[in-house]
Amino acid sequence: MRKLQIFGALLALLLGVMSFAACAEQGEDVPLEGVYTFESLSYTGNDGTSVTLHAGDNWLLSVLTEDTFTFELKEDGTAAFTVKLGLTVTLNLLWEKSETDGYIDITLDGATETFPCDGKTISYTYEGASVTMAKK
């Protein structure tokens, strides 16, 4: 049952991340462009059960690798978010620095959201699940 909850949370997270991605700029002017890869995932269920998985850990019948989730910010203002969990799904997005310092705007299907990004990590939280991705 716990694995089913984790799977449900990952699917919910995938849908959330597919809608929007996250990233943050702080301190010195670090370039945001680059490829960010999966580092860890934490999930807390409604019953209080928590689990944290890192790249290299086994989950269900898969090994979570750095390439399980990748997010690429390109210099031309486009971005690609890819998930490899059995099937490979890639979303093409648009991004730009936000008017608010330390943030970027991500656009998917005409909807834009503002997220923090430091040029070293991208983190995203959705329905109790949190994914952290680190720049290669």
Backbone as a chain_set.jsonl record, in Angstrom:
{"seq": "MRKLQIFGALLALLLGVMSFAACAEQGEDVPLEGVYTFESLSYTGNDGTSVTLHAGDNWLLSVLTEDTFTFELKEDGTAAFTVKLGLTVTLNLLWEKSETDGYIDITLDGATETFPCDGKTISYTYEGASVTMAKK", "coords": {"N": [[0.822, -1.19, 0.0], [1.974, 1.227, 0.783], [3.871, 1.627, -1.244], [2.148, 2.031, -3.358], [0.986, 4.448, -2.596], [3.237, 6.091, -2.769], [3.763, 5.847, -5.474], [1.436, 7.037, -6.506], [1.805, 9.607, -5.525], [4.126, 10.323, -6.928], [3.115, 10.311, -9.529], [1.239, 12.388, -9.312], [3.024, 14.424, -8.734], [4.5, 14.436, -11.106], [2.528, 15.332, -12.912], [2.106, 17.868, -11.836], [4.665, 19.021, -12.122], [4.879, 18.857, -14.825], [3.064, 20.745, -15.513], [4.197, 23.038, -14.518], [7.544, 24.169, -13.838], [10.316, 24.441, -11.514], [12.676, 26.842, -10.184], [15.6, 28.845, -8.876], [17.294, 32.013, -8.352], [19.93, 33.355, -6.561], [22.01, 35.591, -4.674], [25.213, 35.951, -6.144], [25.515, 36.499, -9.72], [24.701, 33.802, -11.17], [24.79, 31.735, -14.0], [21.726, 30.596, -15.296], [21.073, 28.835, -17.299], [21.344, 25.483, -18.498], [21.638, 21.926, -17.795], [19.686, 20.239, -15.507], [19.603, 17.62, -13.209], [18.015, 14.726, -11.69], [18.12, 14.554, -8.182], [16.981, 14.068, -5.601], [13.944, 12.851, -4.036], [11.302, 13.574, -1.92], [8.582, 12.501, 0.051], [5.583, 12.901, 1.817], [2.893, 11.255, 3.068], [-0.725, 11.469, 3.523], [-1.225, 10.089, 5.83], [0.974, 10.567, 7.344], [3.206, 9.073, 6.801], [6.508, 9.018, 5.672], [8.925, 9.223, 3.073], [12.13, 9.257, 1.59], [13.855, 9.397, -1.371], [16.799, 8.885, -3.279], [18.932, 9.603, -6.135], [19.954, 6.623, -7.594], [18.719, 4.971, -5.798], [16.467, 2.178, -5.344], [13.162, 1.943, -6.55], [9.986, 0.735, -6.46], [9.92, -1.279, -9.196], [12.08, -0.182, -10.396], [15.216, 1.561, -10.842], [16.031, 4.644, -9.597], [17.573, 7.031, -11.415], [19.979, 9.657, -12.147], [19.03, 10.592, -14.529], [16.311, 10.147, -14.441], [14.559, 12.294, -13.958], [14.93, 15.158, -15.831], [15.758, 18.541, -16.437], [16.089, 21.074, -18.663], [17.315, 24.247, -19.185], [17.492, 26.379, -21.799], [19.625, 28.598, -23.712], [18.2, 30.05, -25.618], [15.754, 30.648, -24.541], [13.972, 28.587, -24.447], [12.85, 25.536, -22.909], [13.195, 22.181, -21.665], [11.533, 19.564, -20.124], [12.016, 16.39, -18.946], [10.837, 13.154, -18.221], [11.629, 9.941, -17.226], [10.196, 7.187, -16.618], [9.688, 4.228, -17.077], [8.125, 4.862, -19.519], [9.197, 7.514, -21.687], [8.7, 10.89, -21.314], [8.581, 14.09, -22.636], [8.34, 17.511, -22.107], [7.968, 20.556, -23.758], [8.875, 23.784, -22.976], [8.709, 27.329, -22.229], [10.952, 29.79, -20.979], [12.051, 32.543, -18.919], [13.952, 35.142, -17.284], [12.434, 36.453, -14.43], [10.621, 39.485, -13.614], [10.894, 39.832, -10.975], [13.609, 39.719, -8.888], [15.785, 36.891, -8.672], [14.102, 34.933, -9.568], [12.449, 32.913, -12.079], [10.298, 32.845, -14.947], [8.139, 30.371, -16.024], [6.582, 29.026, -18.829], [3.871, 27.161, -19.98], [1.754, 25.927, -22.356], [0.585, 28.485, -22.638], [0.112, 29.307, -20.025], [1.646, 30.954, -17.353], [3.948, 30.707, -14.71], [5.727, 31.791, -11.81], [8.838, 30.99, -10.412], [11.371, 30.224, -7.915], [14.99, 30.122, -8.509], [18.375, 29.127, -8.31], [20.453, 28.671, -10.056], [21.988, 26.509, -9.471], [20.455, 24.504, -8.318], [17.187, 23.095, -8.784], [14.075, 23.03, -7.369], [10.965, 21.498, -6.629], [7.755, 21.429, -5.3], [4.87, 19.535, -4.774], [1.726, 18.606, -3.788], [2.564, 17.251, -1.319], [4.879, 15.988, -2.187], [8.288, 16.435, -2.964], [10.731, 17.372, -5.231], [14.165, 17.506, -5.914], [16.525, 18.85, -8.048], [19.763, 18.911, -9.465], [22.221, 20.995, -11.004], [24.165, 19.826, -13.691]], "CA": [[0.0, 0.0, 0.0], [2.869, 2.38, 0.844], [4.445, 1.831, -2.575], [1.079, 2.578, -4.182], [0.887, 5.851, -2.223], [4.402, 6.775, -3.332], [3.544, 5.898, -6.918], [0.413, 8.062, -6.725], [2.425, 10.912, -5.285], [5.022, 10.615, -8.063], [2.29, 10.674, -10.685], [0.729, 13.736, -9.049], [4.165, 15.31, -8.883], [4.784, 14.524, -12.535], [1.53, 16.216, -13.507], [2.385, 19.226, -11.378], [5.903, 19.502, -12.741], [4.606, 19.031, -16.248], [2.351, 22.009, -15.642], [5.157, 24.107, -14.22], [8.806, 23.708, -13.256], [10.779, 25.399, -10.521], [14.081, 27.202, -10.168], [15.815, 30.087, -8.091], [18.585, 32.705, -8.465], [20.236, 34.125, -5.361], [23.407, 35.996, -4.542], [25.913, 36.365, -7.351], [24.811, 36.222, -10.965], [25.048, 32.47, -11.66], [23.987, 31.433, -15.182], [20.637, 29.648, -15.045], [21.029, 27.867, -18.377], [22.047, 24.233, -18.283], [20.845, 20.724, -17.562], [19.511, 19.878, -14.107], [19.228, 16.205, -13.147], [17.391, 14.257, -10.459], [18.968, 14.352, -7.016], [16.208, 13.389, -4.559], [12.502, 13.027, -3.951], [10.755, 13.325, -0.588], [7.117, 12.462, 0.029], [4.879, 12.627, 3.066], [1.499, 10.93, 2.792], [-1.745, 11.994, 4.427], [-1.149, 9.351, 7.099], [2.214, 10.931, 8.021], [4.302, 8.238, 6.334], [7.463, 9.774, 4.868], [9.976, 8.492, 2.386], [13.043, 10.065, 0.786], [14.59, 8.59, -2.34], [17.891, 9.593, -3.945], [19.421, 8.973, -7.355], [20.615, 5.364, -7.288], [17.842, 4.133, -4.974], [15.432, 1.379, -6.001], [11.787, 2.34, -6.275], [9.147, -0.258, -7.121], [10.756, -2.185, -9.995], [13.023, 0.658, -11.129], [16.27, 2.289, -10.14], [15.952, 6.064, -9.908], [18.885, 7.531, -11.819], [20.012, 11.1, -12.379], [18.262, 10.89, -15.74], [14.879, 9.897, -14.264], [13.965, 13.607, -14.214], [15.894, 16.163, -16.274], [15.177, 19.83, -16.798], [17.109, 21.863, -19.357], [17.049, 25.637, -19.54], [18.347, 26.694, -22.948], [19.935, 30.018, -23.896], [17.237, 30.702, -26.507], [14.491, 30.875, -23.848], [13.152, 27.38, -24.413], [13.234, 24.587, -21.867], [12.655, 20.833, -21.851], [11.426, 18.763, -18.915], [11.886, 14.996, -19.367], [10.642, 12.15, -17.18], [11.842, 8.577, -17.713], [9.672, 6.19, -15.678], [9.103, 3.26, -18.003], [7.999, 5.641, -20.744], [9.874, 8.802, -21.65], [7.811, 12.0, -21.652], [9.281, 15.37, -22.658], [7.52, 18.702, -22.301], [8.695, 21.722, -24.233], [8.41, 24.948, -22.238], [9.425, 28.579, -22.423], [11.383, 30.367, -19.71], [12.776, 33.808, -18.938], [14.131, 35.724, -15.962], [11.258, 37.189, -13.992], [10.842, 40.854, -13.171], [11.279, 39.696, -9.57], [14.972, 39.18, -8.78], [15.922, 35.557, -8.106], [13.026, 34.062, -10.055], [12.223, 32.79, -13.513], [8.929, 32.562, -15.361], [8.011, 29.183, -16.872], [5.311, 29.051, -19.543], [3.419, 25.925, -20.611], [0.42, 26.071, -22.93], [0.071, 29.829, -22.416], [0.032, 29.625, -18.601], [2.97, 31.29, -16.824], [4.127, 30.703, -13.262], [7.021, 32.295, -11.379], [9.475, 30.086, -9.461], [12.754, 30.556, -7.559], [16.044, 29.311, -9.141], [19.684, 29.677, -7.957], [21.461, 28.301, -11.04], [22.638, 25.279, -9.025], [19.405, 23.508, -8.075], [15.775, 23.362, -9.037], [13.243, 22.23, -6.481], [9.554, 21.645, -6.896], [6.913, 20.732, -4.333], [3.49, 19.393, -5.243], [0.922, 17.643, -3.049], [3.331, 16.454, -0.372], [6.102, 15.438, -2.782], [9.262, 17.457, -3.29], [11.838, 16.881, -6.048], [15.306, 18.398, -6.034], [17.363, 18.549, -9.202], [21.015, 19.662, -9.405], [22.83, 21.289, -12.3], [25.321, 18.981, -14.035]], "C": [[0.871, 1.261, 0.0], [3.47, 2.681, -0.525], [3.407, 2.433, -3.515], [0.899, 4.061, -3.872], [2.037, 6.648, -2.827], [4.239, 6.91, -4.838], [2.513, 6.974, -7.261], [0.981, 9.457, -6.543], [3.359, 11.293, -6.425], [4.232, 10.997, -9.305], [1.711, 12.073, -10.522], [1.837, 14.763, -9.226], [4.499, 15.514, -10.357], [3.808, 15.466, -13.213], [1.77, 17.663, -13.105], [3.613, 19.813, -12.042], [5.706, 19.706, -14.229], [3.847, 20.325, -16.474], [3.302, 23.185, -15.47], [6.423, 23.504, -13.646], [9.284, 24.761, -12.27], [12.27, 25.656, -10.626], [14.349, 28.517, -9.427], [17.188, 30.718, -8.217], [18.793, 33.546, -7.224], [21.705, 34.522, -5.391], [24.007, 36.45, -5.846], [25.164, 35.899, -8.593], [25.299, 34.903, -11.574], [24.193, 32.203, -12.902], [22.936, 30.364, -14.855], [20.59, 28.549, -16.091], [21.827, 26.625, -18.025], [21.079, 23.097, -18.039], [20.863, 20.406, -16.074], [19.011, 18.432, -14.07], [18.724, 15.83, -11.755], [18.419, 14.028, -9.363], [18.203, 13.598, -5.928], [14.727, 13.71, -4.664], [12.075, 12.685, -2.532], [9.243, 13.39, -0.68], [6.596, 12.165, 1.42], [3.412, 12.433, 2.729], [0.562, 11.543, 3.809], [-1.707, 11.318, 5.791], [0.141, 9.649, 7.869], [3.414, 10.099, 7.617], [5.199, 9.059, 5.414], [8.473, 8.839, 4.223], [10.83, 9.5, 1.622], [13.841, 9.115, -0.09], [15.643, 9.464, -3.009], [18.237, 8.89, -5.248], [20.236, 7.75, -6.963], [19.769, 4.434, -6.436], [16.866, 3.345, -5.841], [14.069, 1.895, -5.59], [10.879, 1.458, -7.125], [10.062, -1.206, -7.893], [11.821, -1.429, -10.787], [14.119, 1.18, -10.214], [16.125, 3.747, -10.574], [17.357, 6.565, -10.204], [18.838, 9.048, -11.932], [19.146, 11.489, -13.572], [16.773, 10.578, -15.627], [14.091, 11.172, -14.517], [15.091, 14.513, -14.687], [15.145, 17.42, -16.694], [16.281, 20.655, -17.42], [16.588, 23.251, -19.665], [18.025, 26.005, -20.645], [18.51, 28.204, -23.097], [18.904, 30.75, -24.737], [15.867, 30.923, -25.856], [13.538, 29.697, -23.875], [13.676, 26.472, -23.299], [12.601, 23.243, -22.194], [12.671, 20.117, -20.504], [11.15, 17.335, -19.36], [11.776, 14.095, -18.146], [10.791, 10.786, -17.831], [11.44, 7.612, -16.604], [8.945, 5.145, -16.512], [8.997, 3.885, -19.383], [8.78, 6.935, -20.583], [8.904, 9.864, -22.137], [8.629, 13.283, -21.573], [8.284, 16.48, -22.934], [8.408, 19.839, -22.75], [8.051, 22.961, -23.63], [9.153, 26.186, -22.705], [9.829, 29.093, -21.047], [12.067, 31.7, -19.952], [12.959, 34.279, -17.506], [12.887, 36.547, -15.651], [11.624, 38.636, -13.691], [11.251, 40.87, -11.705], [12.654, 39.048, -9.514], [14.961, 37.808, -8.124], [14.857, 34.583, -8.554], [13.059, 33.968, -11.572], [10.736, 32.536, -13.737], [8.955, 31.378, -16.317], [6.631, 29.224, -17.516], [5.065, 27.713, -20.217], [1.997, 26.148, -21.081], [-0.213, 27.419, -22.594], [-0.069, 30.233, -20.959], [1.438, 29.837, -18.054], [2.938, 31.31, -15.302], [5.543, 31.173, -12.961], [7.564, 31.394, -10.279], [10.88, 30.563, -9.124], [13.754, 29.627, -8.245], [17.414, 29.915, -8.844], [20.784, 29.329, -8.948], [22.238, 27.059, -10.667], [21.63, 24.163, -8.803], [18.049, 24.033, -8.51], [15.015, 22.456, -8.077], [11.79, 22.502, -6.797], [8.776, 20.842, -5.873], [5.483, 20.724, -4.852], [2.816, 18.277, -4.454], [1.733, 16.693, -2.169], [4.615, 15.861, -0.905], [7.007, 16.597, -3.212], [10.421, 16.83, -4.054], [12.924, 17.95, -6.081], [16.163, 17.904, -7.2], [18.588, 19.454, -9.13], [21.586, 19.846, -10.803], [24.042, 20.397, -12.506], [26.541, 19.83, -14.204]], "O": [[0.563, 2.238, -0.683], [3.571, 3.842, -0.924], [3.743, 3.25, -4.372], [0.681, 4.855, -4.787], [1.836, 7.75, -3.338], [4.538, 7.957, -5.411], [2.705, 7.737, -8.208], [0.677, 10.371, -7.309], [3.387, 12.449, -6.846], [4.627, 11.897, -10.047], [1.691, 12.856, -11.472], [1.623, 15.834, -9.793], [4.75, 16.636, -10.796], [4.217, 16.313, -14.007], [1.653, 18.573, -13.926], [3.605, 20.966, -12.474], [6.289, 20.612, -14.826], [3.981, 20.941, -17.532], [3.22, 24.187, -16.181], [6.38, 22.438, -13.03], [8.719, 25.852, -12.199], [13.032, 24.808, -11.092], [13.409, 29.304, -9.323], [18.182, 29.992, -8.19], [17.938, 34.356, -6.867], [22.529, 33.879, -6.041], [23.404, 37.235, -6.577], [24.299, 35.026, -8.527], [26.21, 34.9, -12.402], [22.983, 32.423, -12.863], [23.237, 29.357, -14.214], [20.12, 27.447, -15.81], [22.85, 26.698, -17.345], [19.862, 23.276, -18.071], [21.926, 20.314, -15.461], [18.101, 18.066, -14.815], [18.978, 16.531, -10.776], [19.451, 13.394, -9.581], [18.7, 12.609, -5.389], [14.317, 14.691, -5.285], [12.439, 11.636, -2.002], [8.688, 14.224, -1.395], [7.106, 11.285, 2.114], [2.765, 13.324, 2.179], [0.996, 12.072, 4.833], [-2.111, 11.908, 6.792], [0.382, 9.061, 8.923], [4.533, 10.386, 8.044], [4.717, 9.716, 4.491], [8.82, 7.796, 4.776], [10.315, 10.475, 1.075], [14.429, 8.149, 0.396], [15.406, 10.642, -3.274], [17.884, 7.728, -5.449], [21.109, 7.831, -6.098], [20.056, 3.24, -6.351], [16.486, 3.783, -6.927], [13.844, 2.242, -4.43], [10.986, 1.434, -8.351], [10.9, -1.873, -7.287], [12.395, -1.966, -11.734], [13.972, 1.233, -8.993], [16.098, 4.049, -11.767], [18.231, 6.525, -9.338], [17.77, 9.65, -11.822], [18.595, 12.589, -13.614], [16.04, 10.725, -16.605], [13.073, 11.147, -15.208], [16.111, 14.627, -14.008], [14.042, 17.356, -17.236], [17.302, 20.911, -16.781], [15.557, 23.414, -20.318], [19.24, 25.951, -20.454], [17.658, 28.983, -22.67], [18.745, 31.962, -24.588], [14.923, 31.336, -26.529], [12.415, 29.794, -23.379], [14.798, 26.632, -22.82], [11.601, 23.171, -22.908], [13.7, 20.069, -19.829], [10.173, 17.08, -20.066], [12.512, 14.246, -17.171], [10.167, 10.501, -18.853], [12.256, 7.263, -15.751], [7.721, 5.183, -16.634], [9.7, 3.481, -20.309], [8.998, 7.397, -19.463], [8.351, 9.759, -23.232], [9.293, 13.541, -20.569], [7.488, 16.403, -23.869], [9.48, 20.061, -22.186], [6.844, 23.17, -23.752], [10.107, 26.1, -23.478], [9.129, 28.859, -20.062], [12.594, 31.96, -21.034], [12.216, 33.871, -16.613], [12.361, 37.249, -16.514], [12.799, 38.967, -13.531], [11.886, 41.82, -11.247], [12.845, 37.949, -10.036], [14.238, 37.574, -7.156], [14.723, 33.506, -7.973], [13.618, 34.826, -12.255], [10.02, 32.078, -12.847], [9.697, 31.377, -17.299], [5.627, 29.431, -16.834], [5.924, 27.191, -20.929], [1.129, 26.517, -20.29], [-1.407, 27.491, -22.299], [-0.346, 31.399, -20.677], [2.32, 29.004, -18.261], [2.021, 31.859, -14.691], [6.452, 30.975, -13.767], [6.853, 31.068, -9.328], [11.521, 31.23, -9.937], [13.427, 28.477, -8.537], [17.616, 31.103, -9.095], [21.945, 29.661, -8.709], [23.065, 26.59, -11.449], [21.924, 22.999, -9.073], [17.81, 25.239, -8.589], [15.286, 21.258, -7.99], [11.427, 23.612, -7.188], [9.11, 19.687, -5.608], [4.955, 21.741, -5.302], [3.284, 17.138, -4.454], [1.598, 15.474, -2.271], [5.38, 15.278, -0.136], [6.542, 17.601, -3.752], [11.028, 15.867, -3.584], [12.645, 19.136, -6.252], [16.475, 16.719, -7.317], [18.474, 20.627, -8.777], [21.456, 18.979, -11.668], [24.855, 20.23, -11.597], [27.619, 19.311, -14.495]]}, "num_chains": 1, "name": "protein.A"}
